[in-house]
Structure formats: C-alpha cells, structure tokens
Amino acid sequence: MCGRYASSMDPEDIVEEFEIHTAVPDLPRIPADYNVAPTKEIYAVLERPPKRESDGEPAQPAVRQLRVVSWGLVPSWAKDPKVGSRMINARVETVAEKPSFRRAFGQRRAILPADGYYEWYVTDELTPSGKPKKQPFFIRPKDSAMLAMAGLYELWRDPERAADDPLRWQWSATVITTTATDELGRIHDRMPLMLTPDAYDAWLDPAPRPPEELLGLLRPAAPGLLEAFPVSTLVSNVANNGPELLTPLPVEGLV
C-alpha cells in the first residue's frame, strides 16, 4: 500500500509540469508536507468537462485543473465521509470492477504529484515489546523528478448543508497501487502506479474509454527508475514533519 508520502513542490511547478492552463480561482496553497497522511489535504491534477448552457452548444474540450482534495476517496453514494480514511489506495487488479472505485475509474481520473513515498520494511530485530522492528524507507525517482502517481477523485455532497453552501461538496482522491517490482519488492509488496508524461493526456481525459485501454496506461515503474533509502523512524509519527525526515541513513544490514 501507499500510506505516507512527501509533497513539498510549489503549485507553480505542478502547473508547469502538467501544462495546466486553468487553475481553480483562489486555489489554497498547501504548505510543504514531508509526512502526508490519510485525510490530509493534497494536490490533485484533473480534467473537468466544461458546463454547457444548453444542449445545443457544441462540445468543448475538458479543462485541466489543479485542485486541493482530501486523501481518502469518498464515493458519491457514501452515507458517511469518514469511509474515506479506509480508501486511500485502490488496487489496480480490481479498480475497474470494485463498486467503490468503478465509476471514478471510468470518469474521474487524476494525477497526484509527490516527491516520493514511504514504505516500512520488517526487519529481524525485535522491539522491547517483542514485535518485529519496522524500518521506514523513502522511495523517489533517481533523477529527483516529480512523481506522478495515478489516482482517482470523487465528489461527495453533504446532505446536511444547504444547496448554496460552498462547503457542500467534498473533493477526495485515492492512489492506485500495484505489485512492487525490482528491489522495491523486498521493502514492501505494493507500490503506487506512476504515469509517464506520454500518458498524462490520455489518463486525465474524462471521455469514456474501454477499461482495458485505461489499464494499459498503468504500468509499474521501469527497473532502476526509482531509488530507496532508509530514513528516521520519526516519520512513523504523523506529528513529525520536516525535510529532515528525508535524510538518508546508512543502509548496511537493513535489507
């Protein structure tokens, strides 16, 4: 799974990377976050079909946007938005069929930009309580490029808010994961799916596409593309947050 990641980029850099020509007015600026956890606010790149004033108007191209959403997808039919905390990841093996993600996969796909993500490796050492000690690793592109995680987004309407309440709609997102490949599989058996620039347009396009075509855009990272290094166990506590969480530790004897 992908349960923590780092996101310290400026919105301007995201706009440039994903060629976003239209941003949501007054887009909030999220502070650099080196310990992004479920239910936190995150950036999401997505495309929305333009609203039509009448049925007779010609179709217009979708508008690419940068949005702030909460991490943990809340299906539109959910009775309680708290279910989002359990839907931070969607497995690629079932994302096209599972009711919680099926509609979003067909119409509401997103890219979640990140610096990299964390996974915990179970070591042979034991804690004082007798449980296996877990060593966190930070995983990122070797060239320090922006990580474009494949995701889905949803809109949930709060039935207790008035129709004119600007907070009646809750935007949320999930990260699509796959089986970990290369050396990363030794750290954890799952990893987020990453999109290459040549797949951005097709993935974000909200127009209907066959599921098999969409799944064909999702491929594990090529061997050697990512690097992993151990970091401080401070990241295990979500209250800790700062660039020091990304400081590499000696790797000898850990894996």
Secondary structure, 3 states (H helix, E strand, C coil): CCCEEEECCCHHHHHHHCCCCCCCCCCCCCCCEEEECCCCEEEEEEEECCCCCCCCCCCCCCEEEEEEEEECCCCCCCCCHHHHHHCCEEECCCCCCCHHHHHHHHHCEEEEEECEEEEEEEEEEECCCCCEEEEEEEEEECCCCCEEEEEEEEEEECCCCCCCCCCCEEEEEEEEEEECCHHHHHCCCEEECECCHHHHHHHHCCCCCCHHHHHHCCCCCCCCCEEEEECCHHHHCCCCCCHHHHCCCCCCCCC
